[in-house]
Amino acid sequence: MPRYSCSVQYSTTPSPDPRSWYRAGRHRCPVTWAHCRRGDTRRPRGALVIYLDTSAFLKLYVREEGSEFVQHCLECQDYPVPMPNILRCEFLNALRLKVYWNELDDFTVDRLLTLFDDRLLRRQYAVVEIDGSRRIVDFRQLSAHTVSLGCRRLDILHVATALQLRPRRFITFDQRRRSLAVAAGLAVEPAPKS
């Protein structure tokens, strides 16, 4: 099982070959190994185990509160992390914002992006395509919750994307996104702090 780094002080040791999952008999992923290996972007069959929004995905690369929780979620599954374009774009910008806020330096961000690219090439992330027409319909329906929840555009886009992927768990650390996902009927983790 590949180990995901949680901190800026990540290991530079290459990740194990993801095909070892298949050889070890842990290939029950609804995103079939053939899809992952060929880089096929067709919509995966069945339910994906988890959907990480950007607030959760970023914790794989930068140690923050909740990093251990996200790490544990990934270690307890045999499935690649679904990587829709919205997550990829927002993650890249989130790292650059960390430089703007003086939380990271350019060199560290470049190394984290190299690590991200390496994991993407090793198929630790399953690149998925989303039906744009359906996402617009879902977006319109979900935007009705903006009046009561104060949803932002990216909150709605992430939840609309997750609805197409049908994850068993939607992992977020963003309160508005959590509230919208619950309203949409998704199982959300981690539980909000009291």
N, C-alpha and C positions, 0 to 999 in steps of 0.2 A: 504494500500500500504506500503510495507516495506520501511523503511528509510535507505538509504545507508550512512554510515559515510564517511566524506571527510577528516578527520584530524586524526592525531596521538592521539589526546585527544578524542577518540571515546567513545560513551556511552556503558556501559557494560550491559545495559538493553537488554534482549533477544529480537530479532526481532519478530514482530507479525507472527502468523501462516500464511504461504503463502496460505493455503487453504481458508483463508478468502477472497482472490481474487475471488475464484470460487463462494463462497456463496454470494458475493456482485454482482455477475453477470458480472464480468470483466474477463471472461475466454475465450476471443476470440483469444487466443494465438495460432498461427499455430503449436507451439510445444504443443501438446495436454496435458491437465492436467494429463491424464492417463500416458503419457510417463514420465512426470516429477515425478509423484508420485511413479511410479514403478522403476524409474531410468533407463528406457529403453534407450539404446544408439543408436537406429535406427535414421537415418537421418530424421529430422523434415520435415513435409509437409509445402509447402507454403513459403512465404518470412518472414524472421525474421525482426524485426523492426530495430535493431541496431547491429553492430559488433564493439566492443571496442578492439582496439589493446592494446598492453601492455602499451604504453605511456599514453593512456586514462584510462585503467583499474587501473593502479597504483594510479591515482588521487582519487580513491574511498577510499583509505587507508592512503594516505599521502597527506597532504594539500600542494598543489603546484599551480602555476598559471594554471588556467583551471579547477580546482577541482569543482568550482561552476557550470560551464557549464556541466560537466559530470553528476554531481548530478541532475541537472535540466532535462537532457535527460532521466535519469532513472525514475525520479518522474513523467514524462509526459507519461509514457507507463505502460501497464499492463503485459508486457512480461518478462519472465526470461531472464537474460543475457546469450547468448550462450557462452559456455566454452569449446572450443576445447583444446586438449592437449598442443598444442604449446603455447597458452596463459597461461595456468596453469603453465607450466614449466618456461616460461620466467618471469612470475610474481614472482614466488618463488625465482628465482635467482636475480631479480631486488631488492627485499627487502634485500637480503643478501649483494648485492653490496652497498646498502645504509649504511650498517654497515661498510663495508670496507672503504667507503668514509667519515666515521664519521658523517653521517647525521642522523643516528638512532643508538640505542644501541641494543644489543642482546635481552634484556628483552622486549623491545617494539616490535621488529620483531616477537618474539614468541607470544606475545599477538595478533598482527595483523594476524598471521597465524592461531591462534585459532579462531579468528573472521571469517576469510575466510572459515575455515573448517565448522564452524557453519552455515554460509550462504549456503555453498554447501549442507550440510545435510538438510537444510530447503527448498531446491529447488529454491533458489533465482537465482541460476545459472543452466542453462540447459546444462548438459554434452552432447556433440555431437561428434559423430564419423565421420571422414572424409575418403572418398574413396582415399586410397593412390595412386592407379594407375592413377586416374583422376587428383590428385594433381600434380603428376609428369608431366603429359601432360601440365597442366596449368603452372607449374613452367617453363617448357622449353619454352613455348610461351612467358611468361612474362619476362623471362631472356633476351629476345631480347632488352628490354628497358634499360638494364644495360649499354649499350654503351653510351646512351644519358643521362641517369638519375643517373648513379653511384649507382645502387641498391645493397643492401647487401642481403645475403642469407635470413635472417629473414624478410626483407621487402617483398621479393617475396613469402615466405611461408605464411605470414599473408594474403596477397592479394589473393593468390591461395586458401587459406582456405575460405576466405570471398566469393569468386566467387561460391564456392559450396553451401554456406549457403544462397546466394542471399539476403543480407540485404538491407533494404531501405536506411540505412545510415551507412557509414563507418566512425567511429570517431577515429581520430588520431591527435597527436600533433607533429609527425615526418614528416619533409618536404619531404624526399625521399619517404617515404611510401605513403604520400599524392599524390605526383606526379605520382607514379606508379598506385595507385588506380584510379586516374582520367583517366590515359591512358587505364586502364582496363574497364572503363565505370561505375565505382561505384560512387554513390553520396557521396561526402566526406564532413565532417564537423569537426571542426569549420573552418570557412573561414580563410585563411592565413592572418597574419597581414601585413599591408602595411608598 
